[in-house]
Amino acid sequence: MQTYRYIQDPSHGWIEVPLEELENIAYKISRYSYMDKRKGKAYLEEDCDAAIFIKKLKDTDTPYEIKEVHQEHTFIRNLPRFEHGFGA
């Protein structure tokens, strides 16, 4: 079972996902999400992009769990916006 972190600050939240897991759906991810190419992670915004990823997991019968993490000030807002051509 894969575990994903759901990182929240006081006003928003993101699911942390390895970039390689977005290979087939990256074109659907908006620029409201963020990414860290160095760490190979995407941070999918909770309103739409996270749902696209969760749907992929459900459609492929992939077992998963979400671990909630609350932070007053998150590093995510300082990352670059998601780009479709990230090379995954």
N, CA, C and O atoms as CSV, one atom per row, in Angstrom:
chain,resi,resn,atom,element,x,y,z
A,1,MET,N,N,0.851,-1.180,0.000
A,1,MET,CA,C,0.000,0.000,0.000
A,1,MET,C,C,0.894,1.239,0.000
A,1,MET,O,O,1.846,1.336,0.775
A,2,GLN,N,N,0.576,2.163,-0.864
A,2,GLN,CA,C,1.318,3.414,-0.969
A,2,GLN,C,C,0.713,4.445,-0.015
A,2,GLN,O,O,-0.509,4.556,0.091
A,3,THR,N,N,1.567,5.192,0.673
A,3,THR,CA,C,1.121,6.249,1.568
A,3,THR,C,C,1.514,7.602,0.974
A,3,THR,O,O,2.653,7.795,0.548
A,4,TYR,N,N,0.568,8.528,0.950
A,4,TYR,CA,C,0.794,9.876,0.442
A,4,TYR,C,C,0.534,10.866,1.569
A,4,TYR,O,O,-0.391,10.692,2.362
A,5,ARG,N,N,1.356,11.897,1.630
A,5,ARG,CA,C,1.166,12.945,2.633
A,5,ARG,C,C,0.213,14.006,2.097
A,5,ARG,O,O,0.360,14.479,0.970
A,6,TYR,N,N,-0.752,14.367,2.912
A,6,TYR,CA,C,-1.666,15.467,2.629
A,6,TYR,C,C,-1.218,16.608,3.524
A,6,TYR,O,O,-1.520,16.631,4.717
A,7,ILE,N,N,-0.494,17.556,2.940
A,7,ILE,CA,C,0.121,18.640,3.693
A,7,ILE,C,C,-0.808,19.848,3.647
A,7,ILE,O,O,-1.204,20.296,2.570
A,8,GLN,N,N,-1.154,20.372,4.825
A,8,GLN,CA,C,-2.076,21.501,4.917
A,8,GLN,C,C,-1.434,22.648,5.680
A,8,GLN,O,O,-0.728,22.445,6.668
A,9,ASP,N,N,-1.695,23.862,5.197
A,9,ASP,CA,C,-1.396,25.046,5.994
A,9,ASP,C,C,-2.753,25.635,6.382
A,9,ASP,O,O,-3.776,25.028,6.066
A,10,PRO,N,N,-2.810,26.777,7.046
A,10,PRO,CA,C,-4.104,27.287,7.496
A,10,PRO,C,C,-5.116,27.583,6.381
A,10,PRO,O,O,-6.310,27.693,6.660
A,11,SER,N,N,-4.670,27.715,5.130
A,11,SER,CA,C,-5.637,28.073,4.093
A,11,SER,C,C,-5.737,27.110,2.910
A,11,SER,O,O,-6.632,27.271,2.079
A,12,HIS,N,N,-4.858,26.122,2.804
A,12,HIS,CA,C,-4.939,25.218,1.652
A,12,HIS,C,C,-4.218,23.911,1.944
A,12,HIS,O,O,-3.585,23.756,2.988
A,13,GLY,N,N,-4.321,22.969,1.003
A,13,GLY,CA,C,-3.668,21.681,1.179
A,13,GLY,C,C,-3.239,21.076,-0.142
A,13,GLY,O,O,-3.768,21.418,-1.200
A,14,TRP,N,N,-2.268,20.167,-0.067
A,14,TRP,CA,C,-1.698,19.515,-1.236
A,14,TRP,C,C,-1.351,18.073,-0.901
A,14,TRP,O,O,-0.972,17.763,0.228
A,15,ILE,N,N,-1.483,17.190,-1.890
A,15,ILE,CA,C,-1.026,15.812,-1.729
A,15,ILE,C,C,0.347,15.701,-2.383
A,15,ILE,O,O,0.530,16.090,-3.536
A,16,GLU,N,N,1.303,15.167,-1.637
A,16,GLU,CA,C,2.663,14.971,-2.128
A,16,GLU,C,C,2.726,13.650,-2.902
A,16,GLU,O,O,2.398,12.590,-2.369
A,17,VAL,N,N,3.154,13.733,-4.167
A,17,VAL,CA,C,3.155,12.574,-5.060
A,17,VAL,C,C,4.487,12.520,-5.810
A,17,VAL,O,O,4.958,13.552,-6.287
A,18,PRO,N,N,5.100,11.349,-5.925
A,18,PRO,CA,C,6.294,11.245,-6.768
A,18,PRO,C,C,5.951,11.610,-8.220
A,18,PRO,O,O,4.919,11.192,-8.745
A,19,LEU,N,N,6.816,12.385,-8.852
A,19,LEU,CA,C,6.556,12.826,-10.225
A,19,LEU,C,C,6.316,11.653,-11.171
A,19,LEU,O,O,5.467,11.741,-12.057
A,20,GLU,N,N,7.046,10.565,-10.998
A,20,GLU,CA,C,6.882,9.435,-11.926
A,20,GLU,C,C,5.478,8.831,-11.876
A,20,GLU,O,O,5.056,8.178,-12.830
A,21,GLU,N,N,4.757,9.037,-10.788
A,21,GLU,CA,C,3.394,8.513,-10.692
A,21,GLU,C,C,2.388,9.367,-11.464
A,21,GLU,O,O,1.217,9.003,-11.574
A,22,LEU,N,N,2.842,10.498,-11.994
A,22,LEU,CA,C,1.957,11.388,-12.761
A,22,LEU,C,C,2.169,11.261,-14.259
A,22,LEU,O,O,1.572,12.003,-15.038
A,23,GLU,N,N,3.002,10.340,-14.659
A,23,GLU,CA,C,3.395,10.227,-16.066
A,23,GLU,C,C,2.216,10.243,-17.032
A,23,GLU,O,O,2.269,10.948,-18.040
A,24,ASN,N,N,1.169,9.498,-16.760
A,24,ASN,CA,C,0.035,9.397,-17.686
A,24,ASN,C,C,-1.040,10.467,-17.490
A,24,ASN,O,O,-1.958,10.580,-18.303
A,25,ILE,N,N,-0.931,11.243,-16.427
A,25,ILE,CA,C,-1.967,12.249,-16.159
A,25,ILE,C,C,-1.406,13.659,-16.012
A,25,ILE,O,O,-2.157,14.582,-15.697
A,26,ALA,N,N,-0.130,13.847,-16.229
A,26,ALA,CA,C,0.495,15.160,-16.012
A,26,ALA,C,C,-0.191,16.258,-16.807
A,26,ALA,O,O,-0.292,17.392,-16.339
A,27,TYR,N,N,-0.662,15.934,-18.002
A,27,TYR,CA,C,-1.314,16.951,-18.842
A,27,TYR,C,C,-2.609,17.473,-18.216
A,27,TYR,O,O,-3.102,18.528,-18.615
A,28,LYS,N,N,-3.162,16.754,-17.247
A,28,LYS,CA,C,-4.401,17.175,-16.584
A,28,LYS,C,C,-4.152,18.061,-15.361
A,28,LYS,O,O,-5.082,18.682,-14.846
A,29,ILE,N,N,-2.909,18.120,-14.899
A,29,ILE,CA,C,-2.589,18.838,-13.666
A,29,ILE,C,C,-2.443,20.328,-13.960
A,29,ILE,O,O,-1.793,20.717,-14.930
A,30,SER,N,N,-3.047,21.146,-13.124
A,30,SER,CA,C,-3.052,22.600,-13.331
A,30,SER,C,C,-1.793,23.261,-12.763
A,30,SER,O,O,-0.987,22.626,-12.083
A,31,ARG,N,N,-1.655,24.524,-13.055
A,31,ARG,CA,C,-0.537,25.308,-12.508
A,31,ARG,C,C,-0.838,25.785,-11.086
A,31,ARG,O,O,-0.072,26.571,-10.528
A,32,TYR,N,N,-1.931,25.325,-10.496
A,32,TYR,CA,C,-2.201,25.618,-9.091
A,32,TYR,C,C,-1.472,24.632,-8.181
A,32,TYR,O,O,-1.436,24.802,-6.962
A,33,SER,N,N,-0.894,23.602,-8.790
A,33,SER,CA,C,-0.065,22.658,-8.051
A,33,SER,C,C,1.389,23.093,-8.167
A,33,SER,O,O,1.733,23.961,-8.970
A,34,TYR,N,N,2.228,22.479,-7.356
A,34,TYR,CA,C,3.651,22.843,-7.298
A,34,TYR,C,C,4.495,21.603,-7.536
A,34,TYR,O,O,3.991,20.480,-7.518
A,35,MET,N,N,5.796,21.820,-7.761
A,35,MET,CA,C,6.689,20.684,-7.937
A,35,MET,C,C,8.092,21.012,-7.452
A,35,MET,O,O,8.511,22.169,-7.423
A,36,ASP,N,N,8.801,19.962,-7.074
A,36,ASP,CA,C,10.202,20.062,-6.685
A,36,ASP,C,C,10.939,19.019,-7.515
A,36,ASP,O,O,11.007,17.853,-7.127
A,37,LYS,N,N,11.492,19.429,-8.652
A,37,LYS,CA,C,12.181,18.498,-9.549
A,37,LYS,C,C,13.368,17.843,-8.860
A,37,LYS,O,O,13.651,16.667,-9.088
A,38,ARG,N,N,14.051,18.590,-8.032
A,38,ARG,CA,C,15.227,18.059,-7.344
A,38,ARG,C,C,14.866,16.847,-6.477
A,38,ARG,O,O,15.609,15.866,-6.433
A,39,LYS,N,N,13.743,16.921,-5.803
A,39,LYS,CA,C,13.286,15.819,-4.952
A,39,LYS,C,C,12.378,14.843,-5.695
A,39,LYS,O,O,12.031,13.789,-5.162
A,40,GLY,N,N,11.986,15.194,-6.938
A,40,GLY,CA,C,11.116,14.311,-7.707
A,40,GLY,C,C,9.700,14.237,-7.170
A,40,GLY,O,O,9.055,13.191,-7.253
A,41,LYS,N,N,9.206,15.351,-6.615
A,41,LYS,CA,C,7.878,15.375,-5.997
A,41,LYS,C,C,6.991,16.442,-6.616
A,41,LYS,O,O,7.459,17.506,-7.023
A,42,ALA,N,N,5.719,16.139,-6.677
A,42,ALA,CA,C,4.689,17.115,-7.035
A,42,ALA,C,C,3.811,17.295,-5.812
A,42,ALA,O,O,3.672,16.392,-4.988
A,43,TYR,N,N,3.222,18.473,-5.708
A,43,TYR,CA,C,2.315,18.796,-4.607
A,43,TYR,C,C,1.006,19.232,-5.248
A,43,TYR,O,O,0.851,20.376,-5.675
A,44,LEU,N,N,0.070,18.293,-5.305
A,44,LEU,CA,C,-1.179,18.488,-6.039
A,44,LEU,C,C,-2.199,19.211,-5.175
A,44,LEU,O,O,-2.544,18.758,-4.084
A,45,GLU,N,N,-2.673,20.340,-5.678
A,45,GLU,CA,C,-3.622,21.141,-4.903
A,45,GLU,C,C,-4.887,20.342,-4.649
A,45,GLU,O,O,-5.311,19.528,-5.469
A,46,GLU,N,N,-5.470,20.595,-3.499
A,46,GLU,CA,C,-6.547,19.756,-2.990
A,46,GLU,C,C,-7.876,19.879,-3.726
A,46,GLU,O,O,-8.669,18.939,-3.691
A,47,ASP,N,N,-8.149,20.989,-4.384
A,47,ASP,CA,C,-9.478,21.208,-4.955
A,47,ASP,C,C,-9.753,20.408,-6.218
A,47,ASP,O,O,-10.847,19.865,-6.370
A,48,CYS,N,N,-8.797,20.323,-7.121
A,48,CYS,CA,C,-9.026,19.598,-8.387
A,48,CYS,C,C,-7.944,18.575,-8.683
A,48,CYS,O,O,-8.247,17.416,-8.969
A,49,ASP,N,N,-6.691,18.989,-8.618
A,49,ASP,CA,C,-5.594,18.123,-9.052
A,49,ASP,C,C,-5.454,16.864,-8.205
A,49,ASP,O,O,-5.192,15.787,-8.740
A,50,ALA,N,N,-5.623,16.984,-6.912
A,50,ALA,CA,C,-5.531,15.803,-6.050
A,50,ALA,C,C,-6.614,14.790,-6.427
A,50,ALA,O,O,-6.373,13.583,-6.409
A,51,ALA,N,N,-7.800,15.281,-6.765
A,51,ALA,CA,C,-8.902,14.382,-7.159
A,51,ALA,C,C,-8.577,13.634,-8.448
A,51,ALA,O,O,-8.962,12.475,-8.602
A,52,ILE,N,N,-7.880,14.275,-9.366
A,52,ILE,CA,C,-7.466,13.609,-10.609
A,52,ILE,C,C,-6.540,12.447,-10.277
A,52,ILE,O,O,-6.676,11.359,-10.838
A,53,PHE,N,N,-5.605,12.674,-9.370
A,53,PHE,CA,C,-4.672,11.622,-8.982
A,53,PHE,C,C,-5.379,10.494,-8.232
A,53,PHE,O,O,-5.130,9.320,-8.504
A,54,ILE,N,N,-6.247,10.838,-7.299
A,54,ILE,CA,C,-6.983,9.819,-6.534
A,54,ILE,C,C,-7.854,8.979,-7.471
A,54,ILE,O,O,-7.976,7.769,-7.281
A,55,LYS,N,N,-8.455,9.609,-8.473
A,55,LYS,CA,C,-9.250,8.868,-9.457
A,55,LYS,C,C,-8.374,7.861,-10.199
A,55,LYS,O,O,-8.801,6.733,-10.448
A,56,LYS,N,N,-7.161,8.258,-10.549
A,56,LYS,CA,C,-6.233,7.334,-11.214
A,56,LYS,C,C,-5.961,6.124,-10.318
A,56,LYS,O,O,-5.977,4.985,-10.785
A,57,LEU,N,N,-5.712,6.376,-9.032
A,57,LEU,CA,C,-5.462,5.271,-8.103
A,57,LEU,C,C,-6.663,4.332,-8.032
A,57,LEU,O,O,-6.507,3.111,-8.065
A,58,LYS,N,N,-7.852,4.902,-7.936
A,58,LYS,CA,C,-9.064,4.084,-7.845
A,58,LYS,C,C,-9.321,3.322,-9.142
A,58,LYS,O,O,-9.702,2.152,-9.110
A,59,ASP,N,N,-9.114,3.980,-10.279
A,59,ASP,CA,C,-9.332,3.332,-11.577
A,59,ASP,C,C,-8.393,2.158,-11.801
A,59,ASP,O,O,-8.738,1.216,-12.514
A,60,THR,N,N,-7.217,2.203,-11.203
A,60,THR,CA,C,-6.238,1.122,-11.355
A,60,THR,C,C,-6.216,0.186,-10.149
A,60,THR,O,O,-5.313,-0.640,-10.013
A,61,ASP,N,N,-7.212,0.319,-9.277
A,61,ASP,CA,C,-7.317,-0.516,-8.074
A,61,ASP,C,C,-6.032,-0.518,-7.251
A,61,ASP,O,O,-5.622,-1.552,-6.722
A,62,THR,N,N,-5.411,0.636,-7.151
A,62,THR,CA,C,-4.174,0.778,-6.391
A,62,THR,C,C,-4.505,1.120,-4.942
A,62,THR,O,O,-5.125,2.150,-4.679
A,63,PRO,N,N,-4.101,0.269,-4.000
A,63,PRO,CA,C,-4.376,0.580,-2.595
A,63,PRO,C,C,-3.507,1.752,-2.134
A,63,PRO,O,O,-2.334,1.846,-2.497
A,64,TYR,N,N,-4.090,2.636,-1.335
A,64,TYR,CA,C,-3.359,3.812,-0.860
A,64,TYR,C,C,-3.946,4.277,0.462
A,64,TYR,O,O,-5.059,3.916,0.844
A,65,GLU,N,N,-3.158,5.085,1.139
A,65,GLU,CA,C,-3.644,5.767,2.327
A,65,GLU,C,C,-3.091,7.185,2.320
A,65,GLU,O,O,-2.048,7.465,1.729
A,66,ILE,N,N,-3.806,8.057,2.983
A,66,ILE,CA,C,-3.432,9.465,3.067
A,66,ILE,C,C,-3.083,9.780,4.518
A,66,ILE,O,O,-3.863,9.502,5.429
A,67,LYS,N,N,-1.906,10.359,4.720
A,67,LYS,CA,C,-1.472,10.773,6.058
A,67,LYS,C,C,-1.515,12.297,6.115
A,67,LYS,O,O,-0.826,12.969,5.347
A,68,GLU,N,N,-2.309,12.833,7.010
A,68,GLU,CA,C,-2.455,14.292,7.128
A,68,GLU,C,C,-1.314,14.899,7.933
A,68,GLU,O,O,-0.925,14.388,8.983
A,69,VAL,N,N,-0.786,16.013,7.406
A,69,VAL,CA,C,0.282,16.759,8.059
A,69,VAL,C,C,-0.141,18.224,8.077
A,69,VAL,O,O,-0.419,18.804,7.028
A,70,HIS,N,N,-0.190,18.817,9.252
A,70,HIS,CA,C,-0.573,20.229,9.381
A,70,HIS,C,C,0.672,21.058,9.680
A,70,HIS,O,O,1.455,20.724,10.569
A,71,GLN,N,N,0.844,22.144,8.925
A,71,GLN,CA,C,1.976,23.041,9.128
A,71,GLN,C,C,1.464,24.481,9.106
A,71,GLN,O,O,0.624,24.836,8.279
A,72,GLU,N,N,1.963,25.285,10.000
A,72,GLU,CA,C,1.570,26.696,10.020
A,72,GLU,C,C,2.086,27.415,8.776
A,72,GLU,O,O,1.358,28.184,8.148
A,73,HIS,N,N,3.338,27.161,8.429
A,73,HIS,CA,C,3.959,27.748,7.235
A,73,HIS,C,C,4.581,26.611,6.441
A,73,HIS,O,O,5.525,25.973,6.910
A,74,THR,N,N,4.073,26.353,5.263
A,74,THR,CA,C,4.577,25.238,4.483
A,74,THR,C,C,5.577,25.698,3.423
A,74,THR,O,O,5.466,26.798,2.881
A,75,PHE,N,N,6.539,24.850,3.142
A,75,PHE,CA,C,7.549,25.106,2.117
A,75,PHE,C,C,6.957,25.081,0.711
A,75,PHE,O,O,7.553,25.615,-0.224
A,76,ILE,N,N,5.813,24.477,0.564
A,76,ILE,CA,C,5.230,24.254,-0.761
A,76,ILE,C,C,4.994,25.552,-1.516
A,76,ILE,O,O,5.232,25.622,-2.721
A,77,ARG,N,N,4.536,26.561,-0.828
A,77,ARG,CA,C,4.236,27.837,-1.497
A,77,ARG,C,C,5.482,28.512,-2.087
A,77,ARG,O,O,5.357,29.421,-2.907
A,78,ASN,N,N,6.668,28.080,-1.684
A,78,ASN,CA,C,7.911,28.640,-2.211
A,78,ASN,C,C,8.451,27.850,-3.410
A,78,ASN,O,O,9.467,28.232,-3.990
A,79,LEU,N,N,7.790,26.772,-3.780
A,79,LEU,CA,C,8.245,25.949,-4.899
A,79,LEU,C,C,7.730,26.504,-6.229
A,79,LEU,O,O,6.783,27.291,-6.248
A,80,PRO,N,N,8.351,26.094,-7.341
A,80,PRO,CA,C,7.837,26.489,-8.658
A,80,PRO,C,C,6.495,25.819,-8.941
A,80,PRO,O,O,6.199,24.745,-8.417
A,81,ARG,N,N,5.701,26.464,-9.767
A,81,ARG,CA,C,4.421,25.885,-10.187
A,81,ARG,C,C,4.649,24.634,-11.021
A,81,ARG,O,O,5.709,24.458,-11.622
A,82,PHE,N,N,3.661,23.783,-11.050
A,82,PHE,CA,C,3.744,22.530,-11.802
A,82,PHE,C,C,3.909,22.819,-13.287
A,82,PHE,O,O,3.249,23.704,-13.831
A,83,GLU,N,N,4.788,22.072,-13.937
A,83,GLU,CA,C,4.992,22.159,-15.390
A,83,GLU,C,C,4.691,20.796,-15.994
A,83,GLU,O,O,5.023,19.764,-15.409
A,84,HIS,N,N,4.081,20.792,-17.129
A,84,HIS,CA,C,3.739,19.527,-17.775
A,84,HIS,C,C,4.957,18.804,-18.329
A,84,HIS,O,O,4.978,17.573,-18.327
A,85,GLY,N,N,5.958,19.507,-18.795
A,85,GLY,CA,C,7.115,18.863,-19.404
A,85,GLY,C,C,8.226,18.583,-18.411
A,85,GLY,O,O,9.376,18.950,-18.651
A,86,PHE,N,N,7.902,17.938,-17.300
A,86,PHE,CA,C,8.910,17.730,-16.249
A,86,PHE,C,C,9.814,16.554,-16.517
A,86,PHE,O,O,10.811,16.382,-15.816
A,87,GLY,N,N,9.500,15.726,-17.520
A,87,GLY,CA,C,10.380,14.633,-17.884
A,87,GLY,C,C,10.149,13.335,-17.152
A,87,GLY,O,O,11.033,12.477,-17.141
A,88,ALA,N,N,8.987,13.157,-16.534
A,88,ALA,CA,C,8.703,11.893,-15.863
A,88,ALA,C,C,8.363,10.821,-16.869
A,88,ALA,O,O,8.093,9.681,-16.489
